Amino acid sequence: METTKKKGFKFPRWARNKYIISCILFGGWLIFLDRNNVLYQFQLYREVNQLEDQKAFYLKEIEQDRQNHQDLFSSPDKLEKFAREQYMMKKDDEDIYVVPTPPDAKR
């Protein structure tokens, strides 16, 4: 009787090397299963970018507020105007009437 060997898929010689297999497994572990894997690093990178954008926004807002503060306290007339408009302050001999607008009215 004749025995024939099945010819199946055979890995190349370099793919059967134990060092290459262990390097591939180690690389896969680092990329996907480690605590500091690639996905986690990408999330951290996005979060850092968001925080830097927020920092730039708030620094710009702080600068605008400083400018507004300087403008407001540079003259008593501007301070009085601000107090009258924002806090409805009045002088002793004045009467102020506030007319409410309907909520659906366009401004």
N, CA, C and O atoms as CSV, one atom per row, in Angstrom:
chain,resi,resn,atom,element,x,y,z
A,1,MET,N,N,0.822,-1.183,0.000
A,1,MET,CA,C,0.000,0.000,0.000
A,1,MET,C,C,0.870,1.251,0.000
A,1,MET,O,O,1.934,1.344,0.612
A,2,GLU,N,N,0.352,2.140,-0.694
A,2,GLU,CA,C,1.060,3.384,-0.868
A,2,GLU,C,C,0.501,4.431,0.077
A,2,GLU,O,O,-0.714,4.626,0.122
A,3,THR,N,N,1.332,5.095,0.814
A,3,THR,CA,C,0.870,6.175,1.685
A,3,THR,C,C,1.226,7.504,1.036
A,3,THR,O,O,2.351,7.748,0.600
A,4,THR,N,N,0.244,8.314,1.001
A,4,THR,CA,C,0.480,9.641,0.429
A,4,THR,C,C,0.343,10.681,1.519
A,4,THR,O,O,-0.546,10.611,2.369
A,5,LYS,N,N,1.212,11.613,1.476
A,5,LYS,CA,C,1.138,12.708,2.438
A,5,LYS,C,C,0.229,13.777,1.871
A,5,LYS,O,O,0.248,14.081,0.679
A,6,LYS,N,N,-0.569,14.339,2.768
A,6,LYS,CA,C,-1.418,15.449,2.343
A,6,LYS,C,C,-0.550,16.683,2.229
A,6,LYS,O,O,0.274,16.973,3.097
A,7,LYS,N,N,-0.745,17.382,1.172
A,7,LYS,CA,C,-0.013,18.626,1.008
A,7,LYS,C,C,-0.934,19.747,1.472
A,7,LYS,O,O,-1.851,20.135,0.748
A,8,GLY,N,N,-0.704,20.260,2.646
A,8,GLY,CA,C,-1.492,21.354,3.195
A,8,GLY,C,C,-0.680,22.634,3.203
A,8,GLY,O,O,0.424,22.718,2.665
A,9,PHE,N,N,-1.268,23.601,3.825
A,9,PHE,CA,C,-0.581,24.897,3.917
A,9,PHE,C,C,0.595,24.757,4.863
A,9,PHE,O,O,0.458,24.229,5.966
A,10,LYS,N,N,1.715,25.217,4.440
A,10,LYS,CA,C,2.915,25.135,5.249
A,10,LYS,C,C,3.429,26.555,5.477
A,10,LYS,O,O,3.627,27.304,4.520
A,11,PHE,N,N,3.646,26.931,6.748
A,11,PHE,CA,C,4.182,28.245,7.070
A,11,PHE,C,C,5.597,28.362,6.536
A,11,PHE,O,O,6.339,27.381,6.496
A,12,PRO,N,N,5.965,29.563,6.127
A,12,PRO,CA,C,7.360,29.749,5.699
A,12,PRO,C,C,8.308,29.517,6.878
A,12,PRO,O,O,7.900,29.553,8.039
A,13,ARG,N,N,9.519,29.289,6.569
A,13,ARG,CA,C,10.493,28.942,7.597
A,13,ARG,C,C,10.680,30.071,8.614
A,13,ARG,O,O,10.796,29.807,9.811
A,14,TRP,N,N,10.709,31.328,8.153
A,14,TRP,CA,C,10.892,32.447,9.069
A,14,TRP,C,C,9.706,32.588,10.021
A,14,TRP,O,O,9.880,33.072,11.139
A,15,ALA,N,N,8.480,32.169,9.602
A,15,ALA,CA,C,7.302,32.280,10.453
A,15,ALA,C,C,7.261,31.185,11.503
A,15,ALA,O,O,6.484,31.273,12.454
A,16,ARG,N,N,8.075,30.163,11.349
A,16,ARG,CA,C,8.125,29.084,12.339
A,16,ARG,C,C,9.220,29.313,13.381
A,16,ARG,O,O,9.393,28.508,14.296
A,17,ASN,N,N,9.933,30.382,13.239
A,17,ASN,CA,C,11.011,30.690,14.161
A,17,ASN,C,C,10.413,31.132,15.500
A,17,ASN,O,O,9.540,32.000,15.529
A,18,LYS,N,N,10.870,30.550,16.592
A,18,LYS,CA,C,10.291,30.832,17.910
A,18,LYS,C,C,10.538,32.266,18.352
A,18,LYS,O,O,9.730,32.812,19.103
A,19,TYR,N,N,11.615,32.891,17.919
A,19,TYR,CA,C,11.899,34.269,18.302
A,19,TYR,C,C,10.949,35.243,17.595
A,19,TYR,O,O,10.475,36.206,18.197
A,20,ILE,N,N,10.685,34.987,16.346
A,20,ILE,CA,C,9.754,35.842,15.607
A,20,ILE,C,C,8.346,35.691,16.149
A,20,ILE,O,O,7.626,36.679,16.289
A,21,ILE,N,N,7.950,34.480,16.454
A,21,ILE,CA,C,6.614,34.249,17.028
A,21,ILE,C,C,6.493,34.960,18.367
A,21,ILE,O,O,5.478,35.604,18.633
A,22,SER,N,N,7.512,34.854,19.214
A,22,SER,CA,C,7.441,35.513,20.525
A,22,SER,C,C,7.450,37.037,20.360
A,22,SER,O,O,6.780,37.725,21.131
A,23,CYS,N,N,8.177,37.585,19.395
A,23,CYS,CA,C,8.155,39.034,19.156
A,23,CYS,C,C,6.783,39.487,18.675
A,23,CYS,O,O,6.295,40.534,19.101
A,24,ILE,N,N,6.161,38.721,17.803
A,24,ILE,CA,C,4.822,39.066,17.317
A,24,ILE,C,C,3.811,39.016,18.459
A,24,ILE,O,O,2.974,39.911,18.582
A,25,LEU,N,N,3.880,37.989,19.287
A,25,LEU,CA,C,2.971,37.888,20.436
A,25,LEU,C,C,3.204,39.033,21.420
A,25,LEU,O,O,2.246,39.613,21.930
A,26,PHE,N,N,4.457,39.359,21.689
A,26,PHE,CA,C,4.780,40.458,22.596
A,26,PHE,C,C,4.282,41.790,22.031
A,26,PHE,O,O,3.730,42.608,22.767
A,27,GLY,N,N,4.474,42.011,20.721
A,27,GLY,CA,C,3.980,43.236,20.085
A,27,GLY,C,C,2.466,43.325,20.139
A,27,GLY,O,O,1.910,44.391,20.406
A,28,GLY,N,N,1.799,42.210,19.888
A,28,GLY,CA,C,0.332,42.193,19.994
A,28,GLY,C,C,-0.134,42.489,21.402
A,28,GLY,O,O,-1.119,43.199,21.605
A,29,TRP,N,N,0.572,41.946,22.370
A,29,TRP,CA,C,0.232,42.218,23.764
A,29,TRP,C,C,0.350,43.721,24.064
A,29,TRP,O,O,-0.542,44.311,24.673
A,30,LEU,N,N,1.439,44.318,23.637
A,30,LEU,CA,C,1.655,45.745,23.895
A,30,LEU,C,C,0.633,46.619,23.170
A,30,LEU,O,O,0.174,47.622,23.718
A,31,ILE,N,N,0.280,46.248,21.955
A,31,ILE,CA,C,-0.634,47.088,21.166
A,31,ILE,C,C,-2.066,46.991,21.663
A,31,ILE,O,O,-2.761,48.005,21.724
A,32,PHE,N,N,-2.523,45.806,22.017
A,32,PHE,CA,C,-3.943,45.627,22.313
A,32,PHE,C,C,-4.277,45.329,23.776
A,32,PHE,O,O,-5.336,45.751,24.241
A,33,LEU,N,N,-3.435,44.630,24.511
A,33,LEU,CA,C,-3.827,44.130,25.821
A,33,LEU,C,C,-3.181,44.843,26.999
A,33,LEU,O,O,-3.642,44.691,28.131
A,34,ASP,N,N,-2.162,45.590,26.771
A,34,ASP,CA,C,-1.457,46.259,27.859
A,34,ASP,C,C,-2.287,47.405,28.421
A,34,ASP,O,O,-3.182,47.911,27.744
A,35,ARG,N,N,-2.002,47.815,29.638
A,35,ARG,CA,C,-2.730,48.918,30.263
A,35,ARG,C,C,-2.563,50.220,29.490
A,35,ARG,O,O,-3.498,51.018,29.425
A,36,ASN,N,N,-1.425,50.443,28.920
A,36,ASN,CA,C,-1.140,51.645,28.138
A,36,ASN,C,C,-1.143,51.316,26.648
A,36,ASN,O,O,-0.191,51.634,25.936
A,37,ASN,N,N,-2.203,50.685,26.183
A,37,ASN,CA,C,-2.239,50.264,24.787
A,37,ASN,C,C,-2.461,51.441,23.853
A,37,ASN,O,O,-2.619,52.578,24.298
A,38,VAL,N,N,-2.473,51.166,22.575
A,38,VAL,CA,C,-2.555,52.206,21.551
A,38,VAL,C,C,-3.882,52.954,21.650
A,38,VAL,O,O,-3.900,54.177,21.511
A,39,LEU,N,N,-4.973,52.266,21.884
A,39,LEU,CA,C,-6.283,52.922,21.984
A,39,LEU,C,C,-6.328,53.892,23.158
A,39,LEU,O,O,-6.856,54.998,23.039
A,40,TYR,N,N,-5.779,53.478,24.276
A,40,TYR,CA,C,-5.743,54.346,25.450
A,40,TYR,C,C,-4.874,55.574,25.191
A,40,TYR,O,O,-5.228,56.685,25.589
A,41,GLN,N,N,-3.746,55.375,24.530
A,41,GLN,CA,C,-2.870,56.504,24.206
A,41,GLN,C,C,-3.559,57.479,23.259
A,41,GLN,O,O,-3.380,58.690,23.385
A,42,PHE,N,N,-4.345,56.969,22.313
A,42,PHE,CA,C,-5.089,57.830,21.397
A,42,PHE,C,C,-6.136,58.641,22.154
A,42,PHE,O,O,-6.315,59.828,21.879
A,43,GLN,N,N,-6.829,58.011,23.106
A,43,GLN,CA,C,-7.814,58.734,23.926
A,43,GLN,C,C,-7.131,59.839,24.736
A,43,GLN,O,O,-7.646,60.954,24.827
A,44,LEU,N,N,-5.995,59.535,25.310
A,44,LEU,CA,C,-5.252,60.542,26.073
A,44,LEU,C,C,-4.813,61.699,25.180
A,44,LEU,O,O,-4.859,62.858,25.594
A,45,TYR,N,N,-4.394,61.391,23.975
A,45,TYR,CA,C,-3.971,62.421,23.025
A,45,TYR,C,C,-5.143,63.351,22.693
A,45,TYR,O,O,-4.976,64.569,22.649
A,46,ARG,N,N,-6.324,62.778,22.461
A,46,ARG,CA,C,-7.506,63.599,22.177
A,46,ARG,C,C,-7.883,64.447,23.386
A,46,ARG,O,O,-8.251,65.612,23.232
A,47,GLU,N,N,-7.797,63.881,24.577
A,47,GLU,CA,C,-8.138,64.626,25.784
A,47,GLU,C,C,-7.168,65.793,26.002
A,47,GLU,O,O,-7.588,66.880,26.399
A,48,VAL,N,N,-5.898,65.575,25.749
A,48,VAL,CA,C,-4.903,66.649,25.883
A,48,VAL,C,C,-5.215,67.766,24.893
A,48,VAL,O,O,-5.129,68.943,25.244
A,49,ASN,N,N,-5.574,67.413,23.666
A,49,ASN,CA,C,-5.917,68.436,22.676
A,49,ASN,C,C,-7.147,69.226,23.097
A,49,ASN,O,O,-7.183,70.445,22.932
A,50,GLN,N,N,-8.158,68.548,23.640
A,50,GLN,CA,C,-9.356,69.248,24.125
A,50,GLN,C,C,-8.999,70.204,25.256
A,50,GLN,O,O,-9.472,71.340,25.286
A,51,LEU,N,N,-8.169,69.748,26.181
A,51,LEU,CA,C,-7.786,70.594,27.310
A,51,LEU,C,C,-6.953,71.786,26.860
A,51,LEU,O,O,-7.079,72.874,27.422
A,52,GLU,N,N,-6.116,71.599,25.870
A,52,GLU,CA,C,-5.342,72.735,25.346
A,52,GLU,C,C,-6.261,73.746,24.655
A,52,GLU,O,O,-6.049,74.954,24.764
A,53,ASP,N,N,-7.275,73.253,23.948
A,53,ASP,CA,C,-8.249,74.163,23.329
A,53,ASP,C,C,-9.010,74.939,24.394
A,53,ASP,O,O,-9.227,76.142,24.251
A,54,GLN,N,N,-9.418,74.256,25.464
A,54,GLN,CA,C,-10.117,74.929,26.553
A,54,GLN,C,C,-9.211,75.963,27.215
A,54,GLN,O,O,-9.655,77.057,27.563
A,55,LYS,N,N,-7.952,75.612,27.386
A,55,LYS,CA,C,-7.006,76.547,28.000
A,55,LYS,C,C,-6.885,77.814,27.161
A,55,LYS,O,O,-6.902,78.923,27.695
A,56,ALA,N,N,-6.764,77.648,25.854
A,56,ALA,CA,C,-6.664,78.808,24.962
A,56,ALA,C,C,-7.940,79.648,25.030
A,56,ALA,O,O,-7.879,80.877,25.045
A,57,PHE,N,N,-9.092,78.984,25.073
A,57,PHE,CA,C,-10.366,79.708,25.158
A,57,PHE,C,C,-10.438,80.514,26.450
A,57,PHE,O,O,-10.798,81.691,26.427
A,58,TYR,N,N,-10.101,79.896,27.567
A,58,TYR,CA,C,-10.197,80.588,28.848
A,58,TYR,C,C,-9.161,81.700,28.979
A,58,TYR,O,O,-9.439,82.729,29.594
A,59,LEU,N,N,-7.986,81.510,28.416
A,59,LEU,CA,C,-6.998,82.592,28.441
A,59,LEU,C,C,-7.497,83.792,27.641
A,59,LEU,O,O,-7.282,84.939,28.032
A,60,LYS,N,N,-8.159,83.525,26.528
A,60,LYS,CA,C,-8.723,84.612,25.731
A,60,LYS,C,C,-9.844,85.307,26.504
A,60,LYS,O,O,-9.943,86.534,26.481
A,61,GLU,N,N,-10.687,84.532,27.188
A,61,GLU,CA,C,-11.767,85.113,27.992
A,61,GLU,C,C,-11.208,85.954,29.142
A,61,GLU,O,O,-11.737,87.023,29.445
A,62,ILE,N,N,-10.160,85.481,29.768
A,62,ILE,CA,C,-9.539,86.232,30.871
A,62,ILE,C,C,-9.011,87.559,30.358
A,62,ILE,O,O,-9.174,88.588,31.014
A,63,GLU,N,N,-8.380,87.544,29.193
A,63,GLU,CA,C,-7.850,88.781,28.628
A,63,GLU,C,C,-8.983,89.752,28.297
A,63,GLU,O,O,-8.851,90.954,28.527
A,64,GLN,N,N,-10.088,89.247,27.764
A,64,GLN,CA,C,-11.246,90.108,27.479
A,64,GLN,C,C,-11.821,90.685,28.766
A,64,GLN,O,O,-12.184,91.860,28.814
A,65,ASP,N,N,-11.905,89.866,29.805
A,65,ASP,CA,C,-12.432,90.355,31.083
A,65,ASP,C,C,-11.518,91.412,31.697
A,65,ASP,O,O,-11.990,92.389,32.278
A,66,ARG,N,N,-10.212,91.211,31.565
A,66,ARG,CA,C,-9.289,92.232,32.066
A,66,ARG,C,C,-9.476,93.554,31.330
A,66,ARG,O,O,-9.461,94.623,31.940
A,67,GLN,N,N,-9.653,93.470,30.019
A,67,GLN,CA,C,-9.861,94.673,29.229
A,67,GLN,C,C,-11.185,95.336,29.615
A,67,GLN,O,O,-11.245,96.557,29.759
A,68,ASN,N,N,-12.234,94.549,29.783
A,68,ASN,CA,C,-13.523,95.101,30.206
A,68,ASN,C,C,-13.430,95.745,31.588
A,68,ASN,O,O,-14.011,96.803,31.826
A,69,HIS,N,N,-12.704,95.106,32.485
A,69,HIS,CA,C,-12.521,95.645,33.833
A,69,HIS,C,C,-11.780,96.976,33.783
A,69,HIS,O,O,-12.137,97.933,34.470
A,70,GLN,N,N,-10.748,97.012,32.961
A,70,GLN,CA,C,-9.972,98.250,32.842
A,70,GLN,C,C,-10.837,99.352,32.229
A,70,GLN,O,O,-10.790,100.495,32.683
A,71,ASP,N,N,-11.622,99.025,31.209
A,71,ASP,CA,C,-12.508,100.018,30.598
A,71,ASP,C,C,-13.565,100.497,31.587
A,71,ASP,O,O,-13.880,101.686,31.645
A,72,LEU,N,N,-14.105,99.569,32.358
A,72,LEU,CA,C,-15.191,99.900,33.275
A,72,LEU,C,C,-14.722,100.838,34.380
A,72,LEU,O,O,-15.411,101.802,34.713
A,73,PHE,N,N,-13.568,100.561,34.941
A,73,PHE,CA,C,-13.097,101.364,36.066
A,73,PHE,C,C,-12.214,102.539,35.642
A,73,PHE,O,O,-11.637,103.218,36.492
A,74,SER,N,N,-12.107,102.781,34.343
A,74,SER,CA,C,-11.291,103.903,33.893
A,74,SER,C,C,-12.030,105.231,34.033
A,74,SER,O,O,-11.393,106.275,34.173
A,75,SER,N,N,-13.371,105.210,33.998
A,75,SER,CA,C,-14.102,106.470,34.162
A,75,SER,C,C,-15.372,106.225,34.978
A,75,SER,O,O,-15.991,105.168,34.861
A,76,PRO,N,N,-15.754,107.191,35.794
A,76,PRO,CA,C,-16.962,107.039,36.612
A,76,PRO,C,C,-18.243,106.979,35.764
A,76,PRO,O,O,-19.227,106.359,36.167
A,77,ASP,N,N,-18.228,107.617,34.603
A,77,ASP,CA,C,-19.421,107.585,33.750
A,77,ASP,C,C,-19.710,106.174,33.247
A,77,ASP,O,O,-20.864,105.744,33.226
A,78,LYS,N,N,-18.670,105.457,32.844
A,78,LYS,CA,C,-18.853,104.080,32.376
A,78,LYS,C,C,-19.310,103.178,33.517
A,78,LYS,O,O,-20.144,102.296,33.316
A,79,LEU,N,N,-18.770,103.394,34.704
A,79,LEU,CA,C,-19.169,102.602,35.857
A,79,LEU,C,C,-20.633,102.849,36.202
A,79,LEU,O,O,-21.364,101.906,36.502
A,80,GLU,N,N,-21.063,104.098,36.163
A,80,GLU,CA,C,-22.463,104.424,36.442
A,80,GLU,C,C,-23.377,103.810,35.387
A,80,GLU,O,O,-24.430,103.270,35.727
A,81,LYS,N,N,-23.000,103.881,34.136
A,81,LYS,CA,C,-23.803,103.297,33.055
A,81,LYS,C,C,-23.951,101.794,33.255
A,81,LYS,O,O,-25.041,101.244,33.098
A,82,PHE,N,N,-22.852,101.135,33.601
A,82,PHE,CA,C,-22.888,99.697,33.832
A,82,PHE,C,C,-23.810,99.352,34.999
A,82,PHE,O,O,-24.610,98.421,34.908
A,83,ALA,N,N,-23.697,100.100,36.090
A,83,ALA,CA,C,-24.525,99.830,37.266
A,83,ALA,C,C,-25.994,100.051,36.954
A,83,ALA,O,O,-26.837,99.282,37.416
A,84,ARG,N,N,-26.320,101.065,36.195
A,84,ARG,CA,C,-27.717,101.328,35.846
A,84,ARG,C,C,-28.273,100.244,34.930
A,84,ARG,O,O,-29.409,99.808,35.113
A,85,GLU,N,N,-27.492,99.805,33.949
A,85,GLU,CA,C,-27.986,98.823,32.985
A,85,GLU,C,C,-28.052,97.415,33.564
A,85,GLU,O,O,-29.038,96.707,33.358
A,86,GLN,N,N,-27.028,97.010,34.274
A,86,GLN,CA,C,-26.956,95.629,34.739
A,86,GLN,C,C,-27.713,95.398,36.051
A,86,GLN,O,O,-28.375,94.373,36.214
A,87,TYR,N,N,-27.617,96.336,36.971
A,87,TYR,CA,C,-28.186,96.124,38.294
A,87,TYR,C,C,-29.369,97.037,38.588
A,87,TYR,O,O,-29.872,97.067,39.711
A,88,MET,N,N,-29.810,97.779,37.579
A,88,MET,CA,C,-30.965,98.670,37.689
A,88,MET,C,C,-30.861,99.605,38.883
A,88,MET,O,O,-31.842,99.828,39.592
A,89,MET,N,N,-29.690,100.140,39.102
A,89,MET,CA,C,-29.494,101.097,40.184
A,89,MET,C,C,-29.986,102.464,39.723
A,89,MET,O,O,-30.003,102.775,38.532
A,90,LYS,N,N,-30.377,103.250,40.683
A,90,LYS,CA,C,-30.926,104.564,40.347
A,90,LYS,C,C,-30.452,105.587,41.351
A,90,LYS,O,O,-29.937,105.259,42.420
A,91,LYS,N,N,-30.642,106.834,40.973
A,91,LYS,CA,C,-30.348,107.910,41.902
A,91,LYS,C,C,-31.560,108.089,42.809
A,91,LYS,O,O,-32.629,107.543,42.539
A,92,ASP,N,N,-31.391,108.855,43.885
A,92,ASP,CA,C,-32.470,109.005,44.862
A,92,ASP,C,C,-33.709,109.684,44.284
A,92,ASP,O,O,-34.825,109.378,44.704
A,93,ASP,N,N,-33.541,110.572,43.358
A,93,ASP,CA,C,-34.686,111.325,42.851
A,93,ASP,C,C,-35.238,110.754,41.530
A,93,ASP,O,O,-35.946,111.460,40.813
A,94,GLU,N,N,-34.929,109.501,41.202
A,94,GLU,CA,C,-35.382,108.899,39.955
A,94,GLU,C,C,-36.348,107.756,40.222
A,94,GLU,O,O,-36.321,107.126,41.279
A,95,ASP,N,N,-37.197,107.506,39.241
A,95,ASP,CA,C,-38.048,106.321,39.242
A,95,ASP,C,C,-37.713,105.514,37.996
A,95,ASP,O,O,-37.527,106.075,36.916
A,96,ILE,N,N,-37.638,104.197,38.151
A,96,ILE,CA,C,-37.321,103.320,37.029
A,96,ILE,C,C,-38.499,102.391,36.811
A,96,ILE,O,O,-39.020,101.794,37.753
A,97,TYR,N,N,-38.909,102.278,35.567
A,97,TYR,CA,C,-39.982,101.362,35.186
A,97,TYR,C,C,-39.390,100.310,34.249
A,97,TYR,O,O,-38.771,100.637,33.237
A,98,VAL,N,N,-39.592,99.050,34.607
A,98,VAL,CA,C,-39.086,97.945,33.798
A,98,VAL,C,C,-40.266,97.329,33.078
A,98,VAL,O,O,-41.229,96.888,33.706
A,99,VAL,N,N,-40.189,97.300,31.762
A,99,VAL,CA,C,-41.258,96.729,30.945
A,99,VAL,C,C,-40.775,95.358,30.478
A,99,VAL,O,O,-39.848,95.264,29.674
A,100,PRO,N,N,-41.404,94.297,30.982
A,100,PRO,CA,C,-40.956,92.961,30.559
A,100,PRO,C,C,-41.388,92.676,29.123
A,100,PRO,O,O,-42.448,93.115,28.676
A,101,THR,N,N,-40.553,91.941,28.422
A,101,THR,CA,C,-40.897,91.535,27.060
A,101,THR,C,C,-41.334,90.075,27.083
A,101,THR,O,O,-40.837,89.291,27.892
A,102,PRO,N,N,-42.256,89.708,26.205
A,102,PRO,CA,C,-42.667,88.297,26.166
A,102,PRO,C,C,-41.482,87.412,25.790
A,102,PRO,O,O,-40.599,87.849,25.052
A,103,PRO,N,N,-41.448,86.181,26.284
A,103,PRO,CA,C,-40.287,85.317,26.023
A,103,PRO,C,C,-40.125,84.959,24.559
A,103,PRO,O,O,-39.012,84.656,24.128
A,104,ASP,N,N,-41.201,84.982,23.776
A,104,ASP,CA,C,-41.091,84.596,22.368
A,104,ASP,C,C,-40.794,85.779,21.450
A,104,ASP,O,O,-40.701,85.615,20.234
A,105,ALA,N,N,-40.645,86.970,22.030
A,105,ALA,CA,C,-40.360,88.163,21.213
A,105,ALA,C,C,-38.904,88.128,20.761
A,105,ALA,O,O,-38.014,87.732,21.513
A,106,LYS,N,N,-38.681,88.550,19.520
A,106,LYS,CA,C,-37.323,88.592,18.991
A,106,LYS,C,C,-36.630,89.840,19.495
A,106,LYS,O,O,-37.231,90.909,19.599
A,107,ARG,N,N,-35.356,89.684,19.804
A,107,ARG,CA,C,-34.594,90.831,20.317
A,107,ARG,C,C,-33.793,91.439,19.227
A,107,ARG,O,O,-33.081,92.417,19.456
